[in-house]
Amino acid sequence: MPTYAIIDSQSVKTASGAHDKGFDGGKKIKGRKRHIAVDTLGNLLSVVVHAANIHDTKAGIFAAKKAFETYPGLKGFCADAGYRNTFEREVSE
């Protein structure tokens, strides 16, 4: 059972026929964004995919909550500055 998780996001271009896409202004990419949470060994804990125009502080929380629900033994979560304090407050609630 994992006790610590790490999360990050990546914006990727999508095909022209994709339905759920947006523009990530920070990375100048039109497509989707994926949030991936892994443990300290790199094992996958959760993944969430959505339109790229939704900021990390709003959508990354879904991947974190999914990881906490699946692995209740998680005691810590690490994220970069893109997730900011909003992310930290949401997880603790």
C-alpha positions in Angstrom: 0.0 0.0 0.0 1.4 3.4 -1.0 1.9 6.0 1.7 3.0 9.0 -0.4 1.8 10.3 -3.8 3.1 12.8 -6.4 0.9 14.5 -8.9 1.6 16.5 -12.1 -0.2 17.5 -15.3 0.5 17.4 -19.0 -1.3 19.2 -21.8 -1.4 17.4 -25.1 -2.8 18.2 -28.6 -5.8 16.4 -29.7 -7.2 15.4 -33.1 -9.5 17.9 -34.8 -12.6 15.7 -34.1 -12.1 15.5 -30.4 -15.1 16.7 -28.3 -13.6 17.6 -24.9 -10.8 20.0 -25.7 -9.8 23.5 -24.7 -6.8 25.9 -24.9 -4.1 25.9 -22.2 -2.9 29.5 -22.2 0.2 28.7 -20.2 1.5 26.1 -22.6 -0.1 27.4 -25.7 -1.7 24.0 -26.5 -5.2 23.3 -27.8 -6.3 19.9 -26.6 -6.6 18.0 -23.4 -4.9 17.9 -20.0 -4.1 14.9 -17.9 -3.4 14.8 -14.2 -1.5 11.7 -13.1 -0.8 10.7 -9.5 1.9 8.1 -8.8 3.6 6.7 -5.7 7.3 7.1 -4.9 8.1 4.1 -7.1 6.2 5.5 -10.1 3.3 3.2 -9.8 0.1 4.7 -11.2 -2.5 5.7 -8.5 -5.0 7.7 -10.5 -5.5 9.6 -13.8 -8.0 12.3 -14.8 -8.3 13.7 -18.3 -10.3 16.9 -19.2 -10.2 19.9 -21.5 -6.9 21.8 -21.4 -8.5 25.1 -20.5 -9.3 24.0 -16.9 -6.6 25.1 -14.5 -4.6 22.6 -12.3 -6.1 24.2 -9.1 -9.6 23.3 -10.3 -9.2 19.9 -11.9 -6.2 18.3 -10.2 -8.1 17.8 -7.1 -10.2 15.1 -8.8 -7.1 12.9 -9.4 -6.0 13.5 -5.8 -9.4 12.6 -4.3 -9.5 9.5 -6.5 -6.1 8.4 -5.2 -7.2 9.0 -1.6 -10.4 7.0 -2.1 -8.6 4.0 -3.7 -5.6 4.1 -1.3 -6.8 5.3 2.1 -3.3 4.7 3.6 -1.9 7.7 1.8 -0.4 10.1 4.3 1.2 12.7 2.1 0.8 14.2 -1.4 3.3 16.3 -3.3 2.5 18.7 -6.1 4.3 21.5 -7.9 3.4 25.2 -7.7 0.8 24.9 -10.5 -1.6 23.3 -7.9 -1.0 26.1 -5.3 -2.7 26.4 -1.9 -6.2 25.7 -3.3 -5.2 22.2 -4.0 -3.8 21.7 -0.5 -6.9 23.0 1.2 -9.2 20.9 -1.0 -7.4 17.6 -0.2 -7.5 18.1 3.5 -11.3 18.7 3.6 
